[in-house]
Amino acid sequence: MCPQRRSALILFAVAWSLRIAAVLMIHYYLQHMAVPPRQFVIEGDADGYWQLAHQIVEGKPYQIYTPPRQVLRMPGFPLILAVSIRLFGDSLLAARLVLATIGALGCVGVYQLGLRLVGQRVGFIAGGLAAISPVFVGFSAIELTETAFAVSLVAGLLPLAPWARAEGPAVDANGRSAAIRAGIVAGLLAGVGCYLRPSWLLFPPCLVVWLWLLKRTSSRLLLAGCTVVFMVASLLPWAIRNQQVTGHFTLTTFWMGPSLYDGWNMQNTNGDSDMAFFDQENLMSKMSEYEMDREYRKRAWVFAFENPGRVAELAWKKTLRYWNPFPNADQFKSRRSLMVVSLVWYLVVFVPGVVGVWRLRRSLGVLAMTAGPILYFAALHLVFVSSVRYRLPGEYPMLILSAVGWEVLLLRGRFKRWLGPDNTAVI
């Protein structure tokens, strides 16, 4: 067995075992220890996704709540849950096991991305960090989009990795056919990411344009064009459906307005989410979904223009929440052991990550792929409400920077003999 395949299998086995254990522990806790017993770790979004999954399985209109909201959520994550329901029945345990498996595959994806961007050794360290990350393990067992989206994010970066490496001109020499193939695959996978998290819409186009700016060749321009065209094309079925059911065209959802207002309003004092205004005002009782979305967008921008100082203050608080080493949710703050684990892991990942950024400071394409996603979401959540969970998908590719940092630190220490040459698996 070749070293790369052996490394991938080891990483998957470790990651899958830890995630299955987490699923069983969380499932047992919710059923037998939680007071009162409940279905989900984080209610609200998880329950909504589960209801939409049932709508898909039962062949009912893709909508939720009363009055019905037909363009509230992208269909990607409910579709994953619907596949689980179709195959294994109405079982949250089965759905969590499916999500755990997807999360384990994501660790292999991190390994492959590190391998293609830097090398075998860095790829294995990055994949290992992803496999044992306490936060990644825990979120893989929760019915939220973070893990599935992170896996699609990493998968969408893989076809573009050869163009990000310092030796990218060698890739350009392969001609237009390689650029077309990579662009098609990257575009379709970017579309999958948008079906899971619509806020991803802007990053893939920006990334491929950046790769073209680094070296302005015809093949890179073709790569950028194919990526954008096929990403948009993959979203057109959803956009056309939205036009048919609401009379308005959108590639994403009509939830941006409330989300924007959630982050920019007079009641928001700490950058956290509080959607109580939505039920209290009940605009859906007198407006269409589209009109409601536009109304909240208008209110948010009026607030921003009239209160620039408050917007800046909220942006600072949202930044602190985003980069917080500890969970922001009150339900976790009372668990001292969880807070200690969070802090230790934060140091394990981010301190070497800074070393990795310095080591790769001249590889601007690699930095765009590894640091770009987490910084992109940091920028978005200067505006929208912020929390650690919004940082998690960006941490998957960022672990490659952590791995580079750990490689530097280990090579300079007594552990150099453990690592072996870079063309062998780290076992």
Secondary structure as GFF3:
##gff-version 3
##sequence-region A 1 427
A	DSSP	alpha_helix	3	28	.	.	.	ID=ss1
A	DSSP	pi_helix	29	33	.	.	.	ID=ss2
A	DSSP	alpha_helix	45	57	.	.	.	ID=ss3
A	DSSP	alpha_helix	76	88	.	.	.	ID=ss4
A	DSSP	alpha_helix	92	117	.	.	.	ID=ss5
A	DSSP	alpha_helix	120	132	.	.	.	ID=ss6
A	DSSP	alpha_helix	134	139	.	.	.	ID=ss7
A	DSSP	alpha_helix	146	157	.	.	.	ID=ss8
A	DSSP	three_ten_helix	158	160	.	.	.	ID=ss9
A	DSSP	alpha_helix	161	164	.	.	.	ID=ss10
A	DSSP	alpha_helix	168	172	.	.	.	ID=ss11
A	DSSP	alpha_helix	176	196	.	.	.	ID=ss12
A	DSSP	three_ten_helix	198	202	.	.	.	ID=ss13
A	DSSP	alpha_helix	203	214	.	.	.	ID=ss14
A	DSSP	alpha_helix	218	246	.	.	.	ID=ss15
A	DSSP	alpha_helix	256	263	.	.	.	ID=ss16
A	DSSP	alpha_helix	276	281	.	.	.	ID=ss17
A	DSSP	three_ten_helix	283	285	.	.	.	ID=ss18
A	DSSP	alpha_helix	289	306	.	.	.	ID=ss19
A	DSSP	alpha_helix	308	322	.	.	.	ID=ss20
A	DSSP	alpha_helix	330	333	.	.	.	ID=ss21
A	DSSP	alpha_helix	336	359	.	.	.	ID=ss22
A	DSSP	alpha_helix	364	370	.	.	.	ID=ss23
A	DSSP	alpha_helix	372	380	.	.	.	ID=ss24
A	DSSP	three_ten_helix	388	390	.	.	.	ID=ss25
A	DSSP	alpha_helix	392	411	.	.	.	ID=ss26
A	DSSP	alpha_helix	416	419	.	.	.	ID=ss27
###
